[in-house]
Amino acid sequence: MSTILLLIIYLAFISLGLPDSLLGAAWPVMRHGLDAPIGMAGVLSMTVTVGTIVSSLGSGAIVRRFGTGRVTLASCFATAGALLGFSYAPSIAWLIVCAIPLGLGGGAVDAALNHYVAARYKAHHMSWLHCFWGVGATAGPMIMAAFLSGNASWRDGYLAVAGIQFSLVLLLFVTLPLWGHQARKQGSGIGAEQAEAEPSLRDPKAKPKLAKGVKYALASFLFYCGVETTVGLWGSSYLVKVQGLSADKAAFWVSVYFAGITIGRFITGFVTFKVSNRLLIRAGQITALAGTLLLLLPLPTGFALSGLLIAGLGLAPIFPSMLHETPARFGEAHAQRIMGYQMAVAYTGSTVMPPLLGLLAGFSTIGIFPLYIVISAVAMLLFSERLNLLLKRRNERNDAIHQS
């Protein structure tokens, strides 16, 4: 029963990733049909992400009230309806309206299922859970590219993804009793879910003072999510406008970028048994920077396309490794609070940095895309290494105290 439920959760994360990369792949064609400026994609992306932040912040209380299964079902229904609305939207205004339930539904199911898996399954399932998100994020542009390369339109691409989402809604509805059965089996009803909260969260007076170095960790999350989301949203437009690719080929190469993240996270699930989180984070950041440099340097188009794949492979281990490293960096007493701060700042990076590039591109050209990505990747690496240096000095001081 537990295995069946885990498979359903994996499928839910595939559907969670599908719409995340769809807008960027379709936007070069969408904006002409809707007579929209290039920077409007940033507004749509920001609307989705703000909805994600709002629903994530409120997901804890909602899950305690209705249970993970019902929240997941309702959230997937909201995203399916939003994608259906995208396929029929007659104007940008309607797209913005549909972006609201898309963000609200995505944020609620993301937070609910992450908590559910973390509380009830072994640690390596968390890495593979995000790998399945990558499967969806990779498949989204491929589905859109298939429609754009034929006689169909971007609207048909959104309609197809909406159909996949509604299929998941049907599966979740049919299997909804499994969630209650599993909760009773594990003794994890509503009362137990409330009891899972740490004492420091139930009693505000018990919150300890935050550890040093948190601001560097938060900055790393900000720039990581900024890089990942910006490449996914604007990569296709850059390849069309600057590199001269057709819209369908550009969408395909953005899907290759997400495939790099997906494959990398699958491999990371095994590598973590032998390699430390800190080494994985550093290696990933350096690899991602190398990939973005291939986009920036005046090289043939093939190097830029390879850069997308290399960047995706480099980004793959960074996010799950930084999350997993939180207790080791700041201690168990601080980990729960800092984890929440990190997720909030990560969503902020996803919200702010892609539209910022759209704004800058409106004043210049989309040709600034590689420089923007390189600067962000360098900032992520520098903040991360600054944190490592601070933690190294802290450990050296602690060792000296123990030896004296």
C-alpha positions in Angstrom: 0.0 0.0 0.0 2.8 2.4 0.9 4.6 1.6 -2.4 1.4 2.3 -4.4 1.0 5.6 -2.7 4.6 6.5 -3.4 4.1 5.8 -7.1 1.1 8.1 -7.1 3.2 10.8 -5.4 5.9 10.4 -8.1 3.2 10.8 -10.8 1.9 13.9 -9.1 5.4 15.4 -9.2 5.7 14.7 -12.9 2.5 16.6 -13.4 3.9 19.4 -11.1 6.9 19.8 -13.4 4.9 19.7 -16.7 3.6 23.3 -16.7 6.7 24.8 -15.1 8.7 24.8 -18.4 5.7 25.1 -20.8 5.5 28.9 -20.9 9.1 29.5 -21.8 8.9 26.9 -24.6 5.7 28.4 -26.1 6.3 32.1 -25.5 8.2 32.9 -28.7 5.1 31.9 -30.6 2.5 32.8 -28.0 3.5 36.5 -27.8 3.0 37.1 -31.5 -0.4 35.5 -31.5 -1.5 37.6 -28.5 0.4 40.8 -29.6 2.3 40.9 -26.3 5.7 42.4 -25.5 8.6 39.9 -24.8 8.8 41.0 -21.1 5.2 39.9 -20.5 6.4 36.3 -20.0 8.1 37.6 -16.8 4.8 39.0 -15.5 3.0 35.7 -16.1 5.9 33.8 -14.4 5.9 36.1 -11.5 2.1 35.7 -11.1 2.4 32.0 -11.0 5.3 32.1 -8.5 3.5 34.6 -6.1 0.6 32.2 -6.1 3.0 29.4 -5.3 4.5 31.3 -2.3 1.0 32.2 -0.9 -0.2 28.6 -1.1 3.0 27.2 0.3 2.9 29.4 3.3 -0.7 28.3 4.1 -0.3 24.7 3.1 0.5 23.5 6.7 -2.8 24.6 8.1 -4.7 23.4 5.1 -3.2 19.9 5.2 -3.9 19.6 8.9 -7.5 20.5 8.2 -8.2 18.4 5.1 -5.4 15.9 4.8 -2.6 15.5 2.2 -4.8 13.4 -0.2 -7.6 15.9 -0.5 -5.2 18.9 -0.8 -3.3 17.1 -3.5 -6.5 16.3 -5.4 -7.9 19.8 -5.2 -4.5 21.4 -6.1 -4.1 19.2 -9.2 -7.7 20.0 -10.2 -6.8 23.7 -9.9 -3.7 23.4 -12.1 -5.6 21.3 -14.7 -8.3 23.9 -14.9 -5.7 26.7 -15.2 -4.0 24.9 -18.1 -7.3 24.4 -19.8 -7.9 28.1 -19.4 -4.5 28.9 -21.0 -5.4 26.9 -24.1 -8.6 29.0 -24.6 -7.4 32.4 -23.3 -8.2 35.2 -25.8 -5.8 37.8 -24.3 -2.9 38.4 -21.9 -5.4 39.5 -19.2 -7.0 36.1 -19.2 -3.6 34.4 -19.1 -2.8 36.4 -15.9 -6.2 35.3 -14.4 -5.4 31.6 -15.2 -1.9 32.0 -13.8 -3.3 32.6 -10.3 -4.8 29.1 -9.8 -1.9 27.5 -11.6 0.5 29.0 -9.0 -1.9 28.3 -6.0 -2.4 24.7 -7.0 1.3 24.1 -7.8 2.5 25.5 -4.5 0.0 23.6 -2.3 0.8 20.2 -3.9 4.6 20.9 -3.8 4.7 21.8 -0.1 2.2 19.0 0.9 3.9 16.2 -0.9 7.4 17.3 0.1 6.4 17.2 3.8 4.6 13.9 3.3 7.6 12.1 1.8 10.1 13.7 4.2 8.0 12.5 7.2 7.2 9.0 6.0 9.8 7.7 3.5 13.5 7.2 3.4 15.8 10.1 2.5 16.8 9.0 -0.9 13.2 9.2 -2.1 13.4 13.0 -1.7 16.1 13.2 -4.3 14.2 11.0 -6.7 11.0 12.9 -6.0 12.6 16.0 -7.5 14.0 13.9 -10.3 10.4 13.0 -11.2 9.6 16.8 -11.2 12.4 17.0 -13.8 10.7 14.3 -15.9 7.7 16.6 -16.1 9.7 19.7 -16.7 11.6 17.9 -19.5 8.4 16.5 -21.1 6.6 19.8 -21.1 8.8 21.5 -23.8 8.9 18.3 -25.8 5.1 18.1 -25.9 4.9 21.8 -26.9 7.7 21.3 -29.5 5.8 18.4 -31.1 2.7 20.7 -31.6 4.7 23.7 -32.8 6.6 21.6 -35.4 3.3 20.4 -36.9 0.3 22.3 -38.1 -1.1 22.6 -34.5 -0.7 25.7 -32.3 0.6 26.4 -28.8 -3.0 26.2 -27.6 -3.2 22.6 -28.6 0.0 22.0 -26.6 -1.6 23.5 -23.5 -4.7 21.5 -24.1 -2.7 18.3 -24.3 -1.0 19.0 -21.0 -4.3 19.9 -19.4 -5.6 16.5 -20.5 -2.7 14.8 -18.8 -3.4 16.8 -15.6 -7.1 15.8 -15.6 -6.1 12.2 -16.0 -4.0 12.5 -12.8 -7.0 14.2 -11.1 -9.1 11.1 -12.0 -6.4 8.8 -10.6 -6.1 10.8 -7.4 -9.9 10.7 -7.0 -10.1 7.0 -7.4 -7.2 6.3 -5.0 -8.2 8.9 -2.4 -9.2 6.2 0.1 -5.5 5.0 0.1 -4.4 8.2 1.9 -6.8 7.7 4.7 -5.9 4.0 5.0 -2.2 4.8 5.1 -2.8 7.5 7.7 -4.7 5.1 10.0 -2.0 2.4 9.4 0.8 4.7 10.5 -1.3 6.4 13.2 -0.7 9.7 11.4 -4.1 11.4 11.4 -4.8 15.1 11.8 -3.8 15.1 15.5 -0.5 13.3 14.7 0.3 15.7 11.9 -0.1 18.6 14.4 2.0 16.8 16.9 4.8 16.4 14.3 5.6 20.0 14.6 8.8 20.7 16.6 8.3 22.3 20.1 10.1 25.4 18.8 7.4 25.8 16.2 4.5 25.2 18.6 5.9 27.5 21.2 7.3 30.8 19.7 9.1 31.5 23.0 11.2 28.4 22.5 12.7 29.5 19.2 16.5 29.7 19.5 18.6 32.4 18.1 19.6 31.8 14.5 23.1 30.6 13.7 25.7 32.7 11.8 26.0 32.4 8.1 22.3 32.1 7.3 22.3 35.1 5.0 24.9 33.4 2.8 22.8 30.3 2.6 19.7 32.3 1.7 21.6 34.2 -1.0 22.8 30.9 -2.5 19.2 29.7 -2.7 18.1 33.0 -4.2 20.6 32.8 -7.0 20.2 29.1 -7.6 16.5 29.4 -8.2 17.1 32.5 -10.2 19.4 30.7 -12.6 17.3 27.6 -12.9 14.0 29.5 -13.6 15.5 32.2 -15.8 17.1 29.6 -18.1 13.9 27.7 -18.3 11.8 30.8 -19.1 14.1 32.7 -21.4 16.4 30.1 -22.9 14.0 29.4 -25.8 13.6 33.1 -26.6 17.4 33.6 -26.6 17.9 30.6 -29.0 15.3 31.9 -31.4 16.3 35.6 -31.4 20.1 35.4 -31.1 21.1 31.9 -32.2 18.6 31.8 -35.0 16.9 28.4 -34.1 13.3 27.7 -35.0 10.7 27.8 -32.2 10.3 24.1 -32.1 14.0 23.4 -32.1 14.5 26.0 -29.3 11.8 24.3 -27.3 13.5 21.0 -27.7 16.8 22.3 -26.4 15.2 23.8 -23.4 13.8 20.4 -22.7 17.3 19.0 -23.0 18.4 21.5 -20.3 15.6 20.1 -18.0 16.7 16.6 -19.0 20.1 17.5 -17.7 18.6 18.4 -14.3 16.5 15.3 -14.3 19.3 12.8 -15.2 21.7 14.6 -12.8 19.2 14.3 -9.9 18.6 10.6 -10.6 22.4 9.9 -10.5 22.8 12.1 -7.4 20.4 9.8 -5.5 23.1 7.1 -5.8 26.2 9.4 -5.5 25.1 10.8 -2.2 26.1 7.4 -0.6 29.8 8.1 -1.4 30.1 11.9 -1.8 29.4 14.7 0.7 26.8 17.3 0.2 29.4 20.1 0.3 31.4 18.5 -2.5 28.3 17.9 -4.6 27.2 21.5 -4.2 30.6 22.9 -5.1 31.1 20.6 -8.1 27.6 21.4 -9.3 28.1 25.1 -9.1 31.4 25.0 -11.0 29.8 22.8 -13.7 26.8 25.0 -14.0 29.1 28.1 -14.3 31.1 26.3 -17.1 27.9 25.6 -19.0 26.7 29.2 -18.7 30.1 30.4 -20.0 29.6 28.4 -23.1 26.4 30.5 -23.7 28.3 33.7 -23.2 31.4 33.1 -25.3 31.3 34.0 -29.0 31.3 30.3 -30.1 29.2 28.4 -32.7 25.7 27.6 -31.9 26.5 24.0 -31.0 28.6 25.2 -28.0 25.6 27.2 -26.7 23.3 24.2 -27.0 25.9 22.0 -25.2 26.1 24.7 -22.5 22.4 24.3 -21.8 22.9 20.6 -21.1 26.0 21.1 -19.0 24.3 23.9 -17.0 21.4 21.5 -16.3 23.7 18.7 -15.2 25.5 21.1 -12.9 22.4 22.5 -11.3 21.0 19.1 -10.6 22.6 18.3 -7.3 22.7 21.8 -5.8 19.2 22.3 -4.6 18.5 18.9 -2.9 22.1 18.9 -1.4 21.7 22.4 0.0 18.4 21.4 1.6 19.9 18.2 3.1 23.0 20.0 4.4 20.9 22.5 6.4 21.0 20.6 9.8 24.8 20.0 9.4 25.3 23.6 8.7 23.2 25.2 11.4 22.3 22.4 13.8 19.0 20.5 14.4 17.7 23.2 16.7 17.8 25.8 13.9 17.1 23.6 10.9 13.3 23.7 10.8 13.1 27.5 10.8 16.0 28.0 8.4 14.5 25.4 6.0 11.4 27.6 5.8 13.4 30.7 5.2 15.4 29.0 2.5 12.2 27.9 0.7 10.7 31.4 0.9 13.9 33.0 -0.5 14.1 30.3 -3.2 10.6 31.1 -4.4 11.6 34.8 -4.3 14.5 34.1 -6.6 12.1 32.3 -9.0 9.7 35.3 -8.7 12.0 38.2 -9.1 15.0 37.2 -11.3 13.2 36.0 -14.5 11.0 39.1 -14.9 14.1 41.3 -14.0 15.8 39.8 -17.1 12.6 40.5 -19.1 12.7 44.1 -18.0 16.3 44.5 -18.8 15.8 42.8 -22.2 13.0 45.3 -22.9 15.5 48.2 -22.6 18.2 46.4 -24.6 17.9 42.9 -26.2 17.5 39.3 -25.1 21.2 39.0 -26.1 22.0 39.9 -22.5 20.6 36.6 -21.3 24.0 34.7 -21.1 25.7 37.6 -19.2 22.8 37.7 -16.7 23.0 34.0 -16.1 26.8 34.0 -15.7 26.7 36.8 -13.2 24.0 35.0 -11.2 26.0 31.7 -11.3 29.1 33.5 -10.1 27.1 35.1 -7.2 25.7 31.7 -6.2 29.2 30.2 -6.1 30.7 33.1 -4.1 28.0 33.2 -1.5 28.2 29.4 -1.1 32.0 29.5 -0.7 31.8 32.3 1.8 29.4 30.2 3.9 31.9 27.2 3.6 34.7 29.5 4.9 32.6 30.7 7.8 31.6 27.2 8.8 35.2 26.0 8.5 36.4 28.7 10.8 33.6 27.8 13.3 34.6 24.1 13.2 38.2 25.0 13.8 37.3 27.2 16.8 35.2 24.4 18.2 38.0 21.9 17.7 40.4 24.2 19.5 38.0 24.6 22.4 37.6 20.8 22.8 41.4 20.3 22.6 42.2 22.9 25.3 
